[in-house]
Amino acid sequence: MITLTEVGTILLPWGIIMLIFFIGFKLVSWAKKQNSAAYVFGAMVQMLVPDPYVERTIQLVQDNKKTAQKQKEREREPK
């Protein structure tokens, strides 16, 4: 006979997977409606979860700004 703990052991991973899918579905629907809760959740995740590529991202943004600034300077120069 199967005990309650065995049933819980079998169903717990499936419950976690279903919960993750439900949360993802809800976040996508909020984002499509441009609900502020999606933005708040995204900001909270961004603040709490560390970005392993912080230095690379910062360098990429700085390079893009320099490139954009050089292009603006070239456009302003008289021909």
C-alpha positions in Angstrom: 0.0 0.0 0.0 1.2 3.5 -0.9 1.7 5.9 2.0 0.9 9.6 2.0 4.6 10.5 2.1 5.3 8.4 -1.0 2.5 10.2 -2.8 3.8 13.5 -1.7 7.3 12.6 -2.8 6.0 11.6 -6.3 3.7 14.7 -6.7 5.9 17.4 -5.2 8.2 17.8 -8.2 5.2 17.9 -10.6 3.6 20.5 -8.3 6.7 22.7 -8.4 6.8 22.4 -12.2 3.2 23.3 -12.5 3.6 26.3 -10.2 6.5 27.6 -12.3 4.4 27.3 -15.5 1.5 29.1 -13.8 3.7 31.9 -12.6 5.3 32.2 -16.1 1.9 32.2 -17.8 0.6 34.9 -15.4 3.7 37.1 -15.9 3.4 36.8 -19.7 -0.2 37.8 -19.6 0.6 40.8 -17.3 3.4 41.9 -19.7 1.0 41.7 -22.7 -1.5 43.9 -20.9 1.4 46.2 -19.8 0.4 45.7 -16.2 2.6 47.5 -13.7 2.9 44.3 -11.6 5.1 42.8 -14.4 7.4 45.7 -14.3 7.6 45.6 -10.5 8.4 41.9 -10.6 11.0 42.4 -13.2 12.7 45.2 -11.2 12.6 43.1 -8.0 14.2 40.1 -9.8 16.8 42.3 -11.4 17.7 43.8 -7.9 17.8 40.5 -6.1 19.4 38.1 -8.6 23.0 38.9 -9.4 24.1 39.3 -13.0 27.1 37.2 -13.7 28.1 39.4 -16.7 27.9 42.8 -15.0 31.3 43.9 -16.2 30.7 42.8 -19.7 27.3 44.5 -19.9 28.7 47.8 -18.5 31.6 47.7 -21.0 29.2 47.0 -23.9 26.9 49.9 -22.9 29.9 52.2 -22.6 31.2 51.2 -26.1 27.8 51.7 -27.6 27.6 55.2 -26.1 31.0 56.1 -27.4 30.1 54.8 -30.9 26.8 56.8 -30.9 28.7 59.9 -29.7 31.3 59.6 -32.5 28.5 59.2 -35.1 26.8 62.3 -33.9 30.1 64.2 -34.1 30.6 63.0 -37.7 27.1 64.1 -38.7 27.7 67.6 -37.2 31.0 68.2 -39.1 30.6 70.3 -42.2 31.2 68.6 -45.5 
